[in-house]
Amino acid sequence: MEEDIFCQIVARKIPADIVFQDDQVTAFRDINPQAPVHIVVVPNRHIPDVSDLTPADAPLLGRLFAVANELARREGIASSGYRLVINHGRDAGQSVAHLHLHLLGGRAMAWPPG
């Protein structure tokens, strides 16, 4: 397993405000929030980015989205709306080489982003 910051959070080697963890997925509050609710949802297994996914990862992707949806309900943003973001590569803003999904909400979002 790689030892990027998200792997270390999953393994609880460094502190984070973890809001959910099971055997497949860990979710924690972003340390630089871009919205009132900003939670990062990561697979526990190290996957560098979306280009490293295979068809066998489909159940894991479904789990990432299911956890994000449940967290949106828990955070009280499900009915007003929220944004789910996956960045791929430096130009898209991916700063950690570990697949992750951002759950953003609690305010109106503009379009286009970026």
C-alpha positions as CSV (number, residue, x, y, z in Angstrom):
1,M,0.0,0.0,0.0
2,E,1.2,3.5,-0.8
3,E,1.6,5.8,2.2
4,D,-0.1,9.0,0.9
5,I,-1.9,11.2,3.4
6,F,-5.3,9.5,2.7
7,C,-3.8,6.1,3.4
8,Q,-2.4,7.4,6.6
9,I,-5.8,8.8,7.6
10,V,-7.5,5.5,6.7
11,A,-5.0,3.6,8.9
12,R,-5.5,6.3,11.6
13,K,-1.7,7.0,11.6
14,I,-2.5,10.8,11.5
15,P,-5.5,12.6,13.0
16,A,-8.5,13.5,11.0
17,D,-12.2,14.3,11.8
18,I,-13.4,11.0,10.5
19,V,-17.2,11.0,10.1
20,F,-17.6,7.5,8.6
21,Q,-15.5,4.3,8.2
22,D,-16.2,0.8,7.3
23,D,-14.1,-2.0,5.6
24,Q,-14.2,-0.3,2.2
25,V,-14.6,3.5,2.6
26,T,-13.4,6.2,5.0
27,A,-14.9,9.8,5.1
28,F,-13.5,12.8,6.9
29,R,-13.9,16.5,7.0
30,D,-11.7,18.5,4.6
31,I,-9.1,20.6,6.5
32,N,-9.5,23.4,3.9
33,P,-13.3,23.4,3.4
34,Q,-14.8,25.0,0.3
35,A,-18.3,24.9,1.6
36,P,-20.0,24.7,5.0
37,V,-20.1,20.9,4.5
38,H,-17.0,19.6,2.9
39,I,-16.3,15.9,3.4
40,V,-13.7,13.8,1.6
41,V,-14.8,10.2,0.8
42,V,-12.0,7.7,0.0
43,P,-11.6,4.1,-0.8
44,N,-9.6,2.4,2.0
45,R,-7.6,0.6,-0.7
46,H,-5.0,2.8,-2.4
47,I,-6.2,3.7,-5.9
48,P,-4.1,6.6,-7.3
49,D,-6.8,8.1,-9.6
50,V,-9.8,7.3,-11.8
51,S,-7.5,6.0,-14.6
52,D,-6.5,3.1,-12.3
53,L,-10.1,1.9,-11.9
54,T,-11.1,-1.4,-13.5
55,P,-14.6,-2.9,-14.1
56,A,-14.0,-4.9,-10.9
57,D,-14.1,-1.7,-8.9
58,A,-17.7,-0.9,-9.8
59,P,-19.0,-2.1,-6.4
60,L,-16.5,0.1,-4.6
61,L,-17.5,3.1,-6.7
62,G,-21.1,2.4,-5.8
63,R,-20.2,2.2,-2.2
64,L,-18.4,5.6,-2.4
65,F,-21.5,7.3,-3.8
66,A,-23.8,5.5,-1.3
67,V,-21.7,6.7,1.6
68,A,-21.7,10.3,0.2
69,N,-25.5,10.2,-0.1
70,E,-25.9,8.9,3.4
71,L,-23.5,11.6,4.8
72,A,-25.5,14.3,2.9
73,R,-28.6,13.1,4.7
74,R,-26.8,13.1,8.0
75,E,-25.4,16.6,7.4
76,G,-28.9,18.0,6.5
77,I,-28.0,19.0,2.9
78,A,-29.7,16.2,1.0
79,S,-32.9,18.1,0.3
80,S,-31.3,21.5,-0.5
81,G,-28.7,19.9,-2.8
82,Y,-25.1,19.1,-2.8
83,R,-22.2,18.6,-5.2
84,L,-20.1,15.5,-5.6
85,V,-16.7,16.1,-7.2
86,I,-13.9,13.8,-8.4
87,N,-10.8,15.5,-9.8
88,H,-8.5,13.6,-12.1
89,G,-5.0,15.0,-12.6
90,R,-3.1,18.2,-11.7
91,D,-5.0,20.4,-14.1
92,A,-8.3,19.3,-12.6
93,G,-7.1,20.1,-9.1
94,Q,-6.2,16.6,-7.8
95,S,-3.6,17.3,-5.1
96,V,-3.5,13.8,-3.5
97,A,-2.8,10.8,-5.6
98,H,-5.5,8.7,-4.0
99,L,-8.9,8.5,-5.6
100,H,-11.4,10.6,-3.6
101,L,-14.8,12.2,-3.8
102,H,-15.6,15.6,-2.4
103,L,-19.1,16.1,-0.8
104,L,-19.8,19.8,-0.8
105,G,-23.0,21.5,0.4
106,G,-24.6,23.9,2.7
107,R,-24.6,26.8,0.3
108,A,-25.6,27.6,-3.3
109,M,-23.0,26.4,-5.8
110,A,-22.1,28.4,-8.9
111,W,-21.7,26.9,-12.4
112,P,-19.3,26.5,-14.1
113,P,-17.0,25.5,-11.3
114,G,-13.3,26.6,-11.3
